[in-house]
Each structure stands twice: as C-alpha cells, then as structure tokens.
Amino acid sequence: MCCTLSHQQGSGFPTLMTISTPPMIQRYLHLQNNQAADVNHEDKLWKMRWFLNYLIARFQALYEVDGKVSVDESMIKFKGRLSFRQYLPMKPTK
C-alpha cells in the first residue's frame, strides 16, 4: 500500500502546497546574506550550510532508533540534474 501526504484522506497538503507555492517560498526565503565577506565559494551549499548543520544536529538529538527500523533497498530512477557528484557502485538503477 503506497501512501504519501497528498494521498492521505483528510490531508490539507494539496490545498496548502499549490503549484505556485514553491517559487514563492524560494523568492522570499533567504538563509544567508548575499554579500557575506567570509564566503567559501567551493561549498555550493554555503548559503544554507548553517541551517543544514542545525537541522542535522536537531535530528540526531531528537531521533532515537528502536528495533523497528526498516531500510528500503530499492531506488527511484532520477532523470534530473544536480551539480553534486555521488558515486554509488551498488546502485540498482542507472
């Protein structure tokens, strides 16, 4: 049984997250000053690095693994483009 946020009964997700919402979020959400003096231009995520570090620390502090963890061994083929390189020799979809 496949279930996502948009398919759950009573979910307001499709109402809240319309087609125009992601561009609007991208337009108004700024995590870093563009004129920052101490910018590491080799880090492609420099604008949101502090936010990612904060989220990772919070997730690690709050999430406790119990005996009921399931690992999904399948992958969904992605045809988009990313500027990040990731080497996955055991990846089932290429």
Buried (B, 14 or more C-beta within 10 A) or exposed (E): EEEEEEEEEEEEEEEEEEEEEEEEEEEEEEEEEEEEEEEEEEEEEBBBBEEEEEEEEEEEEEEEEEEEEEEEEEEEEEEEEEEEEEEEEEEEEE
